[in-house]
Amino acid sequence: MNILIIGGNRFVGKQLSKELVLDDNKVDVFNRSGTGISDVNIIQGDRNNEVDLEKINFKKYDCVVDMCLYLSTQFNLIKDLIPTKVNYIFVSSIAVYYAESFGEYGIEKKNIEELLKKTDINYKIVRPSYIVGKGTHRPRLGYFIDKLR
């Protein structure tokens, strides 16, 4: 399969890329830093820039995993680029269940889910809680443990 990961230069994206490559998939990663694991094709660009998004041929992918979609404006830039035959996986957040408690982050993720439902995109939504593990870039677990003290 041809798979595009949008974002994916952080902890979860690197792990996902590794697993997909090990499973003999062709993986491209689109991110601002232009970094990724070996054996993936890197497309450097900013998802907030329409010209950078034009570097991506969305028609060639069987699946797009969007790991960093956060704002409605970002969604509006890509919604018409994703063909209906492509499996689009939006990595949302468990924060949508408690949107007001999580502030702007939860509200924005919830808004994007609602926007997706109004399209013809063949989408799936994944709602992870917070991510903890070796190489993670956000110290969320420590934050929550400190709040409990």
Accessible surface in RSA format (square Angstrom, percent):
REM  Atomic radii and reference values for relative SASA: ProtOr
REM  Chains: A
REM  Algorithm: Lee & Richards
REM  Probe-radius: 1.40
REM  Slices: 20
REM RES _ NUM      All-atoms   Total-Side   Main-Chain    Non-polar    All polar
REM                ABS   REL    ABS   REL    ABS   REL    ABS   REL    ABS   REL
RES MET A   1   122.45  63.4  82.54  54.6  39.90  95.0  54.12  46.0  68.33  90.5
RES ASN A   2    46.19  31.9  45.71  44.2   0.48   1.2   1.41   3.4  44.78  43.3
RES ILE A   3     4.57   2.6   4.57   3.4   0.00   0.0   4.57   3.3   0.00   0.0
RES LEU A   4     0.00   0.0   0.00   0.0   0.00   0.0   0.00   0.0   0.00   0.0
RES ILE A   5     0.00   0.0   0.00   0.0   0.00   0.0   0.00   0.0   0.00   0.0
RES ILE A   6     0.79   0.4   0.79   0.6   0.00   0.0   0.79   0.6   0.00   0.0
RES GLY A   7     8.18  10.1   0.00   N/A   8.18  10.1   7.84  21.5   0.34   0.8
RES GLY A   8     8.52  10.5   0.00   N/A   8.52  10.5   1.66   4.6   6.86  15.4
RES ASN A   9    36.23  25.0  29.75  28.7   6.48  15.6   0.06   0.2  36.17  35.0
RES ARG A  10   125.06  52.5 120.78  61.6   4.29  10.2  36.69  50.1  88.37  53.6
RES PHE A  11    41.96  21.0  36.09  22.4   5.87  15.3  39.87  24.2   2.10   6.0
RES VAL A  12    54.86  36.1  52.48  47.5   2.38   5.7  53.40  46.4   1.46   4.0
RES GLY A  13     1.53   1.9   0.00   N/A   1.53   1.9   0.00   0.0   1.53   3.4
RES LYS A  14    85.88  41.9  85.28  52.3   0.61   1.4  30.91  27.8  54.97  58.6
RES GLN A  15    81.85  45.8  81.49  59.6   0.36   0.8  23.08  49.1  58.77  44.6
RES LEU A  16    53.12  29.6  48.44  34.7   4.68  11.8  52.28  36.7   0.84   2.3
RES SER A  17     1.97   1.7   1.97   2.6   0.00   0.0   0.90   1.9   1.07   1.5
RES LYS A  18    95.04  46.4  92.83  57.0   2.21   5.3  49.74  44.8  45.29  48.2
RES GLU A  19   105.57  60.6 101.91  77.1   3.66   8.7  39.42  76.2  66.15  54.0
RES LEU A  20    32.28  18.0  32.09  23.0   0.20   0.5  32.28  22.7   0.00   0.0
RES VAL A  21    33.41  22.0  26.88  24.3   6.52  15.7  26.88  23.4   6.52  17.7
RES LEU A  22   138.89  77.4 111.76  80.0  27.13  68.2 115.12  80.9  23.77  64.0
RES ASP A  23   108.31  75.9  91.37  90.9  16.94  40.1  17.83  42.0  90.48  90.2
RES ASP A  24   134.15  94.0 105.17 104.7  28.97  68.5  33.31  78.4 100.83 100.6
RES ASN A  25    25.07  17.3  14.45  14.0  10.62  25.6   0.89   2.1  24.19  23.4
RES LYS A  26   105.62  51.5  95.60  58.7  10.02  23.9  92.83  83.6  12.79  13.6
RES VAL A  27     2.78   1.8   0.00   0.0   2.78   6.7   0.00   0.0   2.78   7.5
RES ASP A  28     0.77   0.5   0.69   0.7   0.08   0.2   0.64   1.5   0.12   0.1
RES VAL A  29     1.25   0.8   1.25   1.1   0.00   0.0   1.25   1.1   0.00   0.0
RES PHE A  30     2.16   1.1   1.94   1.2   0.22   0.6   1.94   1.2   0.22   0.6
RES ASN A  31     8.41   5.8   3.58   3.5   4.82  11.6   8.41  20.2   0.00   0.0
RES ARG A  32   168.22  70.6 154.00  78.5  14.22  33.9  43.41  59.3 124.80  75.6
RES SER A  33    54.58  46.1  27.70  37.0  26.88  61.9  38.25  81.5  16.33  22.9
RES GLY A  34    25.72  31.7   0.00   N/A  25.72  31.7   2.60   7.1  23.12  51.8
RES THR A  35    69.59  49.5  65.25  66.1   4.34  10.4  63.43  85.2   6.16   9.3
RES GLY A  36    32.53  40.1   0.00   N/A  32.53  40.1   3.27   9.0  29.26  65.5
RES ILE A  37    32.59  18.5  20.25  15.1  12.34  29.7  28.26  20.4   4.32  11.7
RES SER A  38    92.77  78.4  73.21  97.7  19.56  45.1  54.86 116.8  37.91  53.1
RES ASP A  39   115.89  81.2  78.37  78.0  37.52  88.7  24.01  56.5  91.89  91.6
RES VAL A  40    19.17  12.6   0.00   0.0  19.17  46.2   2.01   1.7  17.16  46.5
RES ASN A  41    71.71  49.5  63.24  61.1   8.47  20.4  20.52  49.4  51.19  49.5
RES ILE A  42    54.71  31.1  30.94  23.1  23.77  57.3  30.94  22.3  23.77  64.5
RES ILE A  43    25.17  14.3  21.69  16.2   3.48   8.4  25.17  18.1   0.00   0.0
RES GLN A  44    97.81  54.7  91.36  66.8   6.44  15.3  24.54  52.2  73.26  55.6
RES GLY A  45     6.55   8.1   0.00   N/A   6.55   8.1   5.98  16.4   0.57   1.3
RES ASP A  46    43.67  30.6  43.23  43.0   0.44   1.0  12.04  28.3  31.63  31.5
RES ARG A  47    13.15   5.5  11.05   5.6   2.10   5.0  10.91  14.9   2.24   1.4
RES ASN A  48    77.54  53.5  55.43  53.6  22.11  53.2  25.50  61.4  52.04  50.3
RES ASN A  49    63.99  44.1  59.05  57.1   4.93  11.9  12.42  29.9  51.57  49.8
RES GLU A  50   105.27  60.4 100.82  76.3   4.45  10.6  22.94  44.4  82.33  67.2
RES VAL A  51   104.13  68.5 101.93  92.3   2.21   5.3 101.93  88.6   2.21   6.0
RES ASP A  52    23.76  16.6  23.76  23.6   0.00   0.0   0.00   0.0  23.76  23.7
RES LEU A  53     0.62   0.3   0.30   0.2   0.31   0.8   0.30   0.2   0.31   0.8
RES GLU A  54   120.66  69.3  90.28  68.3  30.39  72.3  38.30  74.1  82.36  67.2
RES LYS A  55   116.40  56.8  81.92  50.3  34.48  82.1  64.10  57.7  52.30  55.7
RES ILE A  56    11.34   6.5   0.00   0.0  11.34  27.3   0.40   0.3  10.94  29.7
RES ASN A  57    84.29  58.1  74.75  72.2   9.55  23.0  32.24  77.6  52.05  50.3
RES PHE A  58     6.63   3.3   3.75   2.3   2.87   7.5   3.75   2.3   2.87   8.2
RES LYS A  59   152.67  74.5 144.72  88.8   7.95  18.9  87.66  78.9  65.01  69.3
RES LYS A  60    81.33  39.7  63.82  39.2  17.51  41.7  45.09  40.6  36.24  38.6
RES TYR A  61     2.52   1.2   2.09   1.2   0.43   1.1   1.84   1.4   0.67   0.8
RES ASP A  62    59.25  41.5  54.67  54.4   4.57  10.8  12.56  29.6  46.69  46.6
RES CYS A  63     9.43   7.1   9.43  10.5   0.00   0.0   0.43   1.1   9.01   9.7
RES VAL A  64     0.00   0.0   0.00   0.0   0.00   0.0   0.00   0.0   0.00   0.0
RES VAL A  65    11.91   7.8  11.91  10.8   0.00   0.0  11.91  10.3   0.00   0.0
RES ASP A  66     0.00   0.0   0.00   0.0   0.00   0.0   0.00   0.0   0.00   0.0
RES MET A  67    36.28  18.8  15.87  10.5  20.41  48.6  15.87  13.5  20.41  27.0
RES CYS A  68    52.43  39.7  40.65  45.3  11.78  27.7  35.25  89.3  17.17  18.5
RES LEU A  69     0.00   0.0   0.00   0.0   0.00   0.0   0.00   0.0   0.00   0.0
RES TYR A  70    62.81  29.3  62.81  35.7   0.00   0.0  49.91  37.5  12.90  15.9
RES LEU A  71    56.23  31.3  56.23  40.2   0.00   0.0  56.23  39.5   0.00   0.0
RES SER A  72    30.71  26.0  29.57  39.5   1.15   2.6  23.66  50.4   7.05   9.9
RES THR A  73    93.11  66.2  89.59  90.8   3.53   8.4  81.33 109.2  11.79  17.8
RES GLN A  74    14.43   8.1  14.24  10.4   0.19   0.5   0.46   1.0  13.97  10.6
RES PHE A  75     1.80   0.9   1.80   1.1   0.00   0.0   1.80   1.1   0.00   0.0
RES ASN A  76    74.78  51.6  60.65  58.6  14.12  34.0  21.68  52.2  53.10  51.3
RES LEU A  77    54.47  30.3  42.55  30.4  11.92  30.0  45.20  31.7   9.28  25.0
RES ILE A  78     0.05   0.0   0.05   0.0   0.00   0.0   0.05   0.0   0.00   0.0
RES LYS A  79    75.76  37.0  68.88  42.3   6.88  16.4  22.32  20.1  53.44  56.9
RES ASP A  80   126.21  88.4  92.58  92.1  33.63  79.5  37.47  88.2  88.74  88.5
RES LEU A  81    65.97  36.7  55.02  39.4  10.95  27.5  58.45  41.1   7.51  20.2
RES ILE A  82     8.89   5.1   0.00   0.0   8.89  21.4   0.26   0.2   8.63  23.4
RES PRO A  83    30.05  21.9  17.90  16.3  12.15  44.2  29.78  24.6   0.27   1.7
RES THR A  84    86.48  61.5  76.28  77.3  10.19  24.3  44.31  59.5  42.16  63.7
RES LYS A  85   136.42  66.6 108.38  66.5  28.04  66.8 103.12  92.8  33.30  35.5
RES VAL A  86     0.14   0.1   0.00   0.0   0.14   0.3   0.14   0.1   0.00   0.0
RES ASN A  87    52.14  36.0  52.14  50.4   0.00   0.0   7.02  16.9  45.12  43.6
RES TYR A  88     0.00   0.0   0.00   0.0   0.00   0.0   0.00   0.0   0.00   0.0
RES ILE A  89    45.21  25.7  45.21  33.7   0.00   0.0  45.21  32.6   0.00   0.0
RES PHE A  90     0.00   0.0   0.00   0.0   0.00   0.0   0.00   0.0   0.00   0.0
RES VAL A  91    26.18  17.2  25.91  23.5   0.27   0.7  25.91  22.5   0.27   0.7
RES SER A  92     3.90   3.3   0.00   0.0   3.90   9.0   0.00   0.0   3.90   5.5
RES SER A  93    10.13   8.6  10.02  13.4   0.11   0.2   2.37   5.1   7.76  10.9
RES ILE A  94    62.42  35.5  62.42  46.5   0.00   0.0  62.42  44.9   0.00   0.0
RES ALA A  95     0.86   0.8   0.86   1.3   0.00   0.0   0.86   1.2   0.00   0.0
RES VAL A  96     9.15   6.0   3.70   3.4   5.45  13.1   3.70   3.2   5.45  14.8
RES TYR A  97   134.94  63.0 102.96  58.6  31.98  83.2  74.73  56.2  60.21  74.2
RES TYR A  98   124.30  58.0 116.71  66.4   7.60  19.8  79.91  60.1  44.39  54.7
RES ALA A  99     2.01   1.8   0.65   1.0   1.36   3.1   0.65   0.9   1.36   3.6
RES GLU A 100   138.86  79.7 118.56  89.7  20.31  48.3  66.21 128.1  72.65  59.3
RES SER A 101    99.73  84.3  57.23  76.4  42.50  97.9  32.63  69.5  67.10  94.0
RES PHE A 102    90.53  45.3  72.26  44.8  18.27  47.5  78.69  47.7  11.84  33.9
RES GLY A 103    30.51  37.6   0.00   N/A  30.51  37.6  30.00  82.3   0.51   1.1
RES GLU A 104   111.50  64.0  98.79  74.7  12.71  30.3  39.26  75.9  72.24  59.0
RES TYR A 105    87.91  41.0  86.06  49.0   1.85   4.8  65.79  49.4  22.12  27.3
RES GLY A 106     0.00   0.0   0.00   N/A   0.00   0.0   0.00   0.0   0.00   0.0
RES ILE A 107    72.78  41.4  72.41  53.9   0.37   0.9  72.76  52.4   0.02   0.1
RES GLU A 108    33.73  19.4  33.73  25.5   0.00   0.0   0.26   0.5  33.48  27.3
RES LYS A 109     8.67   4.2   8.67   5.3   0.00   0.0   1.78   1.6   6.88   7.3
RES LYS A 110    89.82  43.8  89.82  55.1   0.00   0.0  47.14  42.4  42.67  45.5
RES ASN A 111    61.54  42.4  59.70  57.7   1.84   4.4   9.54  23.0  51.99  50.3
RES ILE A 112     0.00   0.0   0.00   0.0   0.00   0.0   0.00   0.0   0.00   0.0
RES GLU A 113     3.04   1.7   3.04   2.3   0.00   0.0   0.37   0.7   2.67   2.2
RES GLU A 114    75.07  43.1  74.82  56.6   0.26   0.6  30.93  59.8  44.14  36.0
RES LEU A 115    50.23  28.0  49.03  35.1   1.20   3.0  49.03  34.4   1.20   3.2
RES LEU A 116     0.00   0.0   0.00   0.0   0.00   0.0   0.00   0.0   0.00   0.0
RES LYS A 117   110.11  53.7  83.33  51.1  26.78  63.8  50.03  45.0  60.09  64.0
RES LYS A 118   163.92  80.0 124.73  76.5  39.19  93.3  85.98  77.4  77.94  83.0
RES THR A 119    40.23  28.6  18.20  18.5  22.02  52.5  24.81  33.3  15.41  23.3
RES ASP A 120   124.15  87.0 102.49 102.0  21.66  51.2  26.28  61.8  97.88  97.6
RES ILE A 121    13.30   7.6   5.53   4.1   7.77  18.7   5.53   4.0   7.77  21.1
RES ASN A 122    57.82  39.9  50.82  49.1   7.00  16.9  16.82  40.5  40.99  39.6
RES TYR A 123    67.35  31.4  50.61  28.8  16.74  43.6  29.09  21.9  38.26  47.2
RES LYS A 124    91.41  44.6  86.60  53.1   4.81  11.5  84.26  75.8   7.15   7.6
RES ILE A 125    49.86  28.4  18.24  13.6  31.62  76.2  18.24  13.1  31.62  85.8
RES VAL A 126    71.90  47.3  68.57  62.1   3.33   8.0  71.90  62.5   0.00   0.0
RES ARG A 127    80.98  34.0  57.66  29.4  23.32  55.5  16.59  22.7  64.39  39.0
RES PRO A 128    38.34  27.9  27.47  25.0  10.88  39.5  38.06  31.4   0.28   1.7
RES SER A 129    63.08  53.3  46.11  61.5  16.97  39.1  20.06  42.7  43.02  60.3
RES TYR A 130    94.93  44.3  77.67  44.2  17.25  44.9  51.45  38.7  43.48  53.6
RES ILE A 131    51.75  29.4  49.48  36.9   2.27   5.5  51.15  36.8   0.60   1.6
RES VAL A 132    77.56  51.0  50.37  45.6  27.18  65.5  50.75  44.1  26.81  72.7
RES GLY A 133    30.14  37.2   0.00   N/A  30.14  37.2  24.46  67.1   5.69  12.7
RES LYS A 134   196.75  96.0 171.28 105.1  25.47  60.7 125.28 112.8  71.47  76.1
RES GLY A 135    61.96  76.4   0.00   N/A  61.96  76.4  36.29  99.6  25.66  57.5
RES THR A 136    44.66  31.8  23.34  23.7  21.32  50.8  20.27  27.2  24.39  36.9
RES HIS A 137    78.85  43.1  47.56  33.1  31.29  80.0  49.71  51.2  29.14  33.9
RES ARG A 138   124.06  52.1 121.61  62.0   2.45   5.8  18.36  25.1 105.70  64.1
RES PRO A 139   114.10  83.2 100.42  91.5  13.68  49.7 112.32  92.7   1.79  11.1
RES ARG A 140    83.21  34.9  80.39  41.0   2.82   6.7  22.27  30.4  60.94  36.9
RES LEU A 141    72.51  40.4  71.08  50.8   1.43   3.6  71.08  49.9   1.43   3.9
RES GLY A 142    36.06  44.5   0.00   N/A  36.06  44.5  31.67  86.9   4.38   9.8
RES TYR A 143   122.46  57.2 114.70  65.3   7.76  20.2  91.64  68.9  30.82  38.0
RES PHE A 144    72.90  36.5  72.32  44.8   0.58   1.5  72.32  43.8   0.58   1.7
RES ILE A 145    73.05  41.6  72.84  54.3   0.21   0.5  72.84  52.5   0.21   0.6
RES ASP A 146    87.31  61.2  73.99  73.6  13.31  31.5  25.69  60.5  61.62  61.5
RES LYS A 147   135.99  66.3 102.07  62.6  33.92  80.8  64.13  57.7  71.85  76.5
RES LEU A 148   155.25  86.5 123.12  88.1  32.13  80.8 125.88  88.4  29.36  79.0
RES ARG A 149   214.68  90.1 148.88  75.9  65.80 156.7  91.23 124.7 123.45  74.8
END  Absolute sums over single chains surface
CHAIN  1 A     8755.2       7147.5       1607.7       4730.6       4024.6
END  Absolute sums over all chains
TOTAL          8755.2       7147.5       1607.7       4730.6       4024.6
